[in-house]
Amino acid sequence: MSELLSVLQRCGIAVGEIQGGALAVRSPVDGAELARLRETSPDEVNGSIAKSAAAFLKWRMVPAPVRGELVRLWGEELREARRDIGWIVSIEAGKIIEEGLGEVQEGVDICEFALGLSRQLHGKTIVSERPGHRIMEQYHPLGPVAIITAFNFPSAVFAWNAALALVCGDPVIFKPSEKAVLSGLATFRALERAIARFGDRAPDGLAQIVIGSAPLAEMLVESPSIPLVSATGSTRMGRIVGPKVASRFGKRILELGGNNAMVVTPAADLDMAVRAILFSAVGTAGQRCTSLRRLIVHRSVKAALLAKLLKAYADLRIGNPLVAGTLVGPLIDQRAFDALQHAIATAQQQGGKVLAGGQRMLAEEFPNAWYVRPAIVEMPAQTAIVREETFGPLLYVLAYDAFDEAIAIHNDVPQGLSSCIFSNDLREVETFLSAAGSDCGMANVNIGPSGAEIGGAFGGEKETGGDRESGSDAWKQYMRRTTNTINFSKELPLAQGINFS
């Protein structure tokens, strides 16, 4: 506990902030209570919304390259605090140290991306059909952005959204998952330090944090003063958030469930595929939205691939994620463990055969934590349970004969986040990436579905939400577009050749 207090204090979180509150934060590492935080009151949430709206009127007038300077400073603060914040992510979300550090690095990377973006928020110049006219597009700041995150990426997803929102001219209100508040708070404090260094150019209320449970998030979702809500979580959550934001004609960025698959063809490098399967299926104990859930393998190479994979699974080091060398940490809580057990039992009822794993581990050493051996279940077909997302280290194996069959199996799920193919056959690869191939928002070749870089747009189709965040042109969602027609002639011709004289 003393080490936790020291790390939190270095991150700007005082001892008094983590004591005496009603919101208990527990570590999945051993089940110990880490903190008791005071929840934000509804009146305080309303006050934050009002302050954010007032801050927007000033922040939108600060030139974008100057706004970029604030994000540059935030990137410096995150880089300086990377080890401490990464450690908090590990103890609070159960990620191994390498993944905790990697998550904070994503924040550093998006700040660098957003800094460059601050000088490239450009529209288009469009030719007009009328003499002496031109048409152009501009992108203007949108307004306050609510950022609601999940436990599995408590630092990075806030950074993805906040860095872009801030350079686009939008204040932010952050609602971290109640299961990983400390990680979010430490990341937020780094932003507060950057704002302090930035000085009085940043208006009061530019960045605020709301701590508590779902009703507080609901206030942000329903507020007409917040034109954009970015929410990461389950498809069930998205079905609630999406309609509520739409009912007030707001904008939303939904990052929801994934049921990600890998297609392994006869032309694949099987050793490379095994390495990718391991990281994608068992990293973060299978609790990434991009975790590998389905392995669709050609029947001719299935036995060889499974032999290699089962050997690799047998050697997995499962344990305390804070210990060097551990590859698989705990599930977030008992509810996650119970859901995994239910999925395995249901798969068996639907004809599945458990090839490895599924049993609880380290129960004597950590009776209040939920470690599990990653499971592999061979399925006769893509049954109902396979089409559901189970948030844990559960990998279904399905066989195919013809490549068209593999694509059909791949796409026959409600989710559409990430996908990949392992093949050295050009026709297979290009077909997988074509309009007739993967229907996901992200499709990879000879790498797994996890571990996206911030330079590309992140998000998926179907029940994943249909939206994008992070890189590429995802910034446009944080701005409003205006089309301008300028007449610099002495005439007033009408479009479409209309004569109204």
Buried (B, 14 or more C-beta within 10 A) or exposed (E): EEEBBEBBEBBBBEEEBBEEBEBEBBBBBBBBEBBBBBBBEEEBBEBBBBBBBBBBEBBBEBEBEEBBBBBBBBBBBBBBBBBBBBBBBBBBBBBBBBBBBBBBBBBBBBBBBBBEBBEEBEBEEEEBEBEEBBBBEBBBBBBBBBBBBBBBBBBBBBBBBBBBBBBBBBBBBBBBBBBBBBBBBBBBBBBBBBBEBBEEBBBEBBBBBBBBEEEBBBBBBBBEBBBBBBBBBBBEBBEBBBEBBEEEEBBBBBBBBBBBBBBBBBBBBBEEBBBBBBBBBBBBBBBBBBBBBBBBBBEEBBEEBBEBBBEBBEEBEBBBBBEEEBBBBBBBBEEBBEBBBEBBBBBBEBEBEBBBBBEBBBEEEBEBBBBBBBBBBBBEEBBEBBBBBBBBBBBBBBBBEEBEBBBEBBBEBEBBBBBBBBBBBEEBBEBBBEEEBBBBBBBBBBBBBBBBEBEBBBBBBBBBBBBBBBBBEBBBBBBBEEEEEEBEEEEEBEEEEEEEE
